[in-house]
Amino acid sequence: MVTGKINHTEILSVAEAGLSKTKQIYQDRTRRVKELKAEGKKVIGYLDIYPVLEMLTALDLVPYRILGDMREPITKADTCLPTVVCPFLRSVMDLGLKGKYNFLDGVVMAHGCEVSEKTAHIWRTYLNPSYAHFIDTPHTTHAAAQRQHKELLKDFKRTLESFTGKELSIEKLKEAIKIHNEQRALVRELYDLKKPDPPLISGVETLQVMVALASLPVAEGNELLRQVISEVKQRKDGPAKKPARLLVWGSIIDDIALIDMMESIGADVVMDDTVLGSRAYFSPVALTADPLDGLAHRYLVELKSPRTFRETVLSETKRKDYMTDLENRFGYLKDYAREWKVNGVILQALRYCDIHGYEVPGLKDYLASIGLPSIYLEHDYSEAALAQLRTRVQAFLEVIS
């Protein structure tokens, strides 16, 4: 049975509440799921933001996000992935081959990009999990693509029911949607705490919270969020006021090192548009008569990612041009900048991440058109890259401060 709230004492003791608990989970994110597995729960790993987590939660499966480790040398992934592809996905595959994800009972992956699609099939071939499902998420948002996506979710439903031996009923799915939407609302409330100047919570602390959420069942994540929000509102020793208020856009950031570097040299990271941050949580699922309709729409249309093509549709009397297209694709960032009082944007992408890299020229043009300075950083998902990036960020901060 999915419930929206749990007793504080079930998971979080007074000594382990809020930001302290969040930091512990960030540093040892497998501990809780291994405890749940020992209790008989089944843990399903997922990659990226396109697997539909509500369908896992509704069947009492524990969703657990598969992340890489930028501090772990890649020694095994070369056997199945070339060196000239996404270093994050190479890290993910490397950890899998090293047995770091052996506690998973299965995996669900989706077509985020070409390399993630190949990684899903390679994972299934090399690691042979008890359950493996791939959602071939469409790359357009047309009505036909939405219908196709719903059919893909029906197939996902059938394989989950076969794996668990349980029926995924409409009632269970609606209940799961509500609790995941509650988490999304709590994440928005957390991000609202970054709007004041100075922000009430730092970028580093925020990222630790997001990693923790990706490591816990949704009900426990919601309780942790409530603890963090309450603590942050009451504490007196929050972040200091700094001249730069940054929005960070781009590829996944799952290690605090990059954000910590920015905040250590005179910036507050007050907003992000990344797949472990706002991009994964800001869009709720509409409560529709058939829950699959709301889920298919949210996970295809509402999620804002450069992997999805969005056609600019205009009236016959309005001409479609370059800037109109940019506004259609990136206009939400203008809202972020206004609400979070951003005065600079860090565009960052992993080396070989084509879906983000190809967006950069147009995005820089758009940001310039609305008066926001930006800098583009490309990195290889390693600690060694930080020194060079630090020098470039310092120079950028001097310009905007």
C-alpha positions in Angstrom: 0.0 0.0 0.0 1.4 3.4 -1.0 0.9 6.1 1.6 1.8 9.8 1.3 3.3 10.1 4.8 5.3 8.0 7.2 6.0 8.3 10.9 9.2 10.2 11.6 10.5 7.5 13.8 10.2 4.8 11.1 13.1 6.2 9.1 14.5 9.4 10.5 15.6 9.7 14.1 16.0 13.2 15.5 19.8 12.9 15.2 19.5 11.9 11.6 16.9 14.3 10.3 17.1 17.0 7.6 20.4 18.1 6.1 22.5 15.7 8.3 20.5 12.7 7.1 20.7 14.0 3.5 24.5 14.2 3.7 24.7 10.7 5.1 22.6 9.3 2.2 24.7 11.2 -0.3 27.8 9.6 1.0 26.4 6.1 1.2 23.4 6.0 -1.0 23.0 2.2 -1.3 22.6 1.6 2.5 18.9 2.2 2.7 17.9 0.2 -0.4 20.0 -2.7 0.7 18.1 -2.6 4.0 14.9 -2.7 2.1 16.1 -5.5 -0.1 17.0 -7.5 3.1 13.4 -6.9 4.2 12.1 -8.5 1.0 11.5 -5.5 -1.2 12.4 -5.6 -4.8 14.7 -2.7 -6.1 14.5 -1.6 -9.7 17.3 0.5 -11.1 16.4 3.2 -13.6 18.5 5.5 -15.8 17.6 9.1 -16.8 14.3 10.8 -16.3 12.1 8.9 -18.8 11.3 5.7 -17.0 7.9 6.1 -15.4 8.5 5.7 -11.7 4.8 5.8 -10.7 4.3 2.4 -12.3 7.1 1.0 -10.1 5.8 2.6 -6.9 2.3 1.4 -7.6 3.5 -2.2 -7.5 5.5 -1.7 -4.3 8.8 -1.8 -6.2 11.6 0.5 -5.0 12.9 2.8 -7.8 16.6 3.5 -7.5 18.4 5.8 -9.8 21.6 4.5 -11.4 24.3 7.1 -11.2 28.0 7.1 -12.1 31.0 7.9 -10.0 33.4 10.5 -11.3 36.0 9.5 -8.7 36.1 5.9 -9.8 38.6 5.1 -12.6 37.0 3.4 -15.6 38.7 0.0 -16.1 36.0 -2.3 -17.4 33.6 -0.3 -19.6 36.1 -0.3 -22.5 35.1 -3.9 -23.2 31.6 -2.9 -24.3 31.6 0.9 -24.9 34.0 3.0 -27.0 36.0 5.7 -25.4 34.5 8.4 -27.6 31.0 8.3 -26.0 29.4 9.9 -22.9 31.8 9.5 -19.9 28.9 9.4 -17.5 27.3 6.4 -19.3 30.7 4.8 -19.5 31.0 5.2 -15.7 27.6 3.7 -15.2 28.4 0.7 -17.3 31.8 0.4 -15.6 30.2 0.3 -12.1 27.7 -2.3 -13.3 30.4 -4.5 -14.7 32.3 -4.2 -11.3 29.3 -5.5 -9.4 28.4 -2.2 -7.8 24.7 -2.6 -8.8 24.4 -6.3 -8.0 21.7 -5.5 -5.4 19.2 -4.5 -8.1 16.4 -6.9 -8.9 16.0 -5.4 -12.3 16.3 -2.3 -14.5 14.2 -0.1 -16.6 15.8 2.3 -19.1 14.5 4.6 -21.8 15.7 6.2 -25.0 17.3 9.4 -23.7 19.9 9.5 -26.4 21.6 7.1 -28.8 24.3 6.1 -26.3 21.8 5.6 -23.4 19.7 3.4 -25.7 22.8 1.3 -26.5 23.8 1.2 -22.8 20.4 -0.2 -21.9 20.8 -3.2 -24.3 24.5 -3.7 -23.3 23.5 -3.8 -19.6 20.9 -6.4 -20.3 23.3 -8.5 -22.4 26.4 -8.3 -20.1 24.7 -8.2 -16.7 21.6 -10.4 -17.4 19.2 -8.9 -14.7 16.1 -10.9 -13.7 14.0 -8.1 -15.1 15.0 -5.6 -17.8 12.7 -3.3 -19.7 13.4 -0.7 -22.3 11.0 2.2 -23.1 11.7 3.5 -26.6 10.5 7.0 -25.8 9.5 9.0 -28.9 11.6 12.0 -29.8 8.7 14.3 -30.9 5.6 15.6 -29.1 3.1 15.2 -31.9 -0.3 13.6 -31.1 0.8 10.4 -32.9 3.9 10.3 -30.7 1.8 10.7 -27.6 -0.4 7.8 -28.6 2.7 5.7 -29.4 4.1 6.5 -26.0 0.9 5.4 -24.2 1.1 2.1 -26.0 4.7 1.7 -24.9 3.6 2.3 -21.3 0.9 -0.4 -21.7 3.7 -2.8 -22.7 5.8 -1.7 -19.6 2.7 -2.4 -17.5 2.4 -5.9 -18.9 6.0 -6.8 -18.2 5.8 -5.3 -14.6 2.7 -7.4 -13.9 4.4 -10.5 -15.2 7.5 -9.8 -13.1 5.7 -9.1 -9.9 2.7 -11.4 -10.3 0.5 -8.5 -9.3 -2.1 -6.4 -11.1 -1.3 -2.8 -11.7 -4.8 -1.4 -11.1 -6.0 2.1 -12.0 -6.5 2.8 -8.3 -2.9 1.9 -7.4 -1.6 3.9 -10.2 -3.6 7.0 -9.3 -2.4 6.7 -5.7 1.2 6.5 -6.9 0.8 9.5 -9.1 -0.5 11.5 -6.1 2.5 10.7 -3.9 5.0 11.4 -6.7 3.2 14.7 -7.4 3.6 15.5 -3.7 7.3 15.0 -4.0 7.4 17.3 -7.0 5.5 19.9 -5.1 8.0 19.6 -2.1 10.9 19.9 -4.5 9.5 23.1 -5.8 9.1 24.3 -2.2 12.7 23.4 -1.6 13.8 25.4 -4.7 11.7 28.4 -3.6 14.1 28.6 -0.6 16.8 29.6 -3.1 14.9 32.7 -4.3 15.9 35.0 -1.4 19.2 36.9 -1.6 21.2 35.2 0.0 19.5 31.9 -0.7 18.4 29.9 2.4 20.0 26.7 1.0 23.2 26.3 -1.0 23.6 24.6 -4.4 25.8 21.9 -2.8 23.1 21.1 -0.2 20.4 21.1 -2.8 22.3 18.6 -5.0 22.8 16.3 -1.9 19.0 16.4 -1.4 18.4 15.5 -5.0 20.8 12.6 -4.9 19.1 11.4 -1.7 15.7 11.5 -3.3 17.0 9.3 -6.2 18.1 6.8 -3.6 15.0 6.4 -1.5 11.4 5.2 -1.9 9.2 8.1 -2.7 7.4 8.2 0.7 10.7 8.3 2.6 12.0 11.0 0.2 8.9 13.1 0.9 9.5 12.8 4.6 13.1 13.8 4.2 12.1 16.8 2.1 9.7 18.0 4.8 12.5 17.7 7.4 15.0 19.6 5.2 12.5 22.4 4.3 11.6 22.8 8.0 15.3 22.9 9.1 16.4 25.3 6.4 13.6 27.8 7.2 14.6 27.9 10.9 18.4 27.9 10.8 20.4 31.0 11.2 23.7 29.9 9.5 22.7 29.6 5.8 24.7 30.6 2.8 26.3 34.0 2.6 25.3 36.7 0.1 27.5 36.5 -3.0 27.7 38.8 -6.0 26.9 36.1 -8.6 23.6 34.2 -8.7 24.0 31.4 -11.2 21.7 29.1 -13.1 23.4 25.9 -14.2 22.1 24.2 -17.3 23.0 21.0 -19.1 24.2 17.4 -18.6 23.8 15.4 -15.5 25.6 16.6 -12.3 25.5 13.9 -9.7 28.6 14.9 -7.7 28.9 18.1 -5.6 32.4 18.9 -6.7 31.5 21.1 -9.7 28.8 23.0 -7.7 31.1 23.3 -4.7 33.8 24.8 -7.0 31.5 27.5 -8.2 30.2 28.3 -4.7 33.7 28.4 -3.3 34.8 31.3 -5.6 32.0 33.8 -5.2 28.8 32.4 -6.6 25.5 31.1 -5.3 24.0 28.4 -7.5 20.4 29.3 -7.1 18.8 27.5 -10.0 19.5 24.6 -12.3 18.1 22.9 -15.4 19.7 19.5 -15.2 18.3 15.9 -15.2 19.0 15.4 -11.5 17.5 18.8 -10.5 14.5 20.9 -11.6 14.1 19.2 -15.0 13.3 15.9 -13.3 10.7 17.3 -10.8 9.1 20.5 -11.8 6.4 19.0 -14.1 3.6 17.2 -12.3 1.4 14.4 -13.8 -2.2 15.5 -14.6 -4.8 13.3 -12.9 -6.6 11.8 -15.9 -9.4 9.2 -16.0 -6.9 6.8 -17.5 -3.7 7.4 -15.6 -1.6 6.3 -18.6 -2.8 9.4 -20.5 -1.4 11.7 -17.9 1.8 9.7 -17.5 2.3 9.5 -21.3 1.9 13.2 -21.6 4.1 14.2 -18.7 7.0 12.0 -19.5 7.0 12.9 -23.2 5.6 16.5 -23.5 6.1 18.1 -20.2 9.7 17.1 -19.5 12.0 19.7 -21.0 15.0 18.1 -22.5 17.0 18.7 -25.7 16.5 15.0 -26.6 12.9 15.9 -27.6 12.1 17.9 -30.7 9.5 20.6 -30.1 8.0 22.1 -33.3 7.2 25.8 -33.1 3.5 26.1 -34.1 2.4 29.6 -35.1 -0.8 31.1 -36.6 -0.8 31.8 -40.4 -0.4 35.5 -39.8 2.7 35.2 -37.6 6.0 34.3 -39.3 8.2 31.6 -37.9 11.8 32.8 -37.4 14.9 31.9 -35.5 14.2 33.9 -32.4 10.6 32.7 -32.2 11.9 29.1 -32.3 14.4 29.9 -29.5 11.6 31.4 -27.4 9.6 28.3 -27.9 12.5 26.0 -26.8 14.1 28.0 -24.0 11.4 30.5 -22.8 11.1 28.7 -19.5 14.7 29.7 -18.6 13.7 33.4 -18.8 11.1 32.6 -16.1 13.7 30.8 -14.0 16.1 33.8 -14.3 13.4 36.2 -13.3 12.1 34.3 -10.3 15.5 33.3 -8.9 17.1 36.6 -9.7 19.8 35.0 -11.9 22.6 37.2 -13.2 24.7 34.6 -15.0 24.3 31.2 -16.6 26.7 28.2 -16.7 26.1 26.0 -19.7 27.9 22.7 -19.0 27.9 19.5 -21.0 29.7 16.2 -20.8 32.2 15.6 -23.5 30.5 13.8 -26.4 27.1 14.7 -25.1 25.7 15.7 -28.5 22.1 16.4 -27.4 23.3 19.1 -25.1 26.3 20.3 -27.1 24.2 21.0 -30.2 21.8 23.2 -28.2 24.5 25.5 -26.9 24.8 27.9 -29.9 21.1 28.6 -30.0 20.8 28.8 -26.2 23.7 31.3 -26.0 21.9 33.4 -28.6 18.7 33.2 -26.6 20.3 34.1 -23.3 22.1 37.1 -25.0 18.8 38.3 -26.4 17.3 38.5 -22.9 20.5 40.1 -21.4 21.9 37.1 -19.5 25.6 36.5 -19.8 26.7 32.9 -20.1 29.7 30.6 -20.4 30.0 27.2 -21.9 32.0 24.5 -20.1 32.7 21.0 -21.5 34.1 18.4 -19.2 34.9 14.7 -19.0 33.2 13.8 -15.8 36.3 13.6 -13.7 38.0 15.5 -10.8 40.9 16.2 -13.0 38.8 18.6 -15.1 37.9 20.9 -12.2 41.1 23.0 -12.1 40.7 24.2 -15.6 37.0 24.8 -15.2 37.7 26.8 -12.0 39.9 29.2 -13.9 37.2 29.8 -16.6 34.4 30.2 -14.0 36.5 32.7 -12.0 37.0 34.8 -15.1 33.3 34.7 -15.9 32.4 35.7 -12.3 34.7 38.7 -12.6 32.8 39.8 -15.7 29.3 39.5 -14.2 30.0 40.6 -10.6 
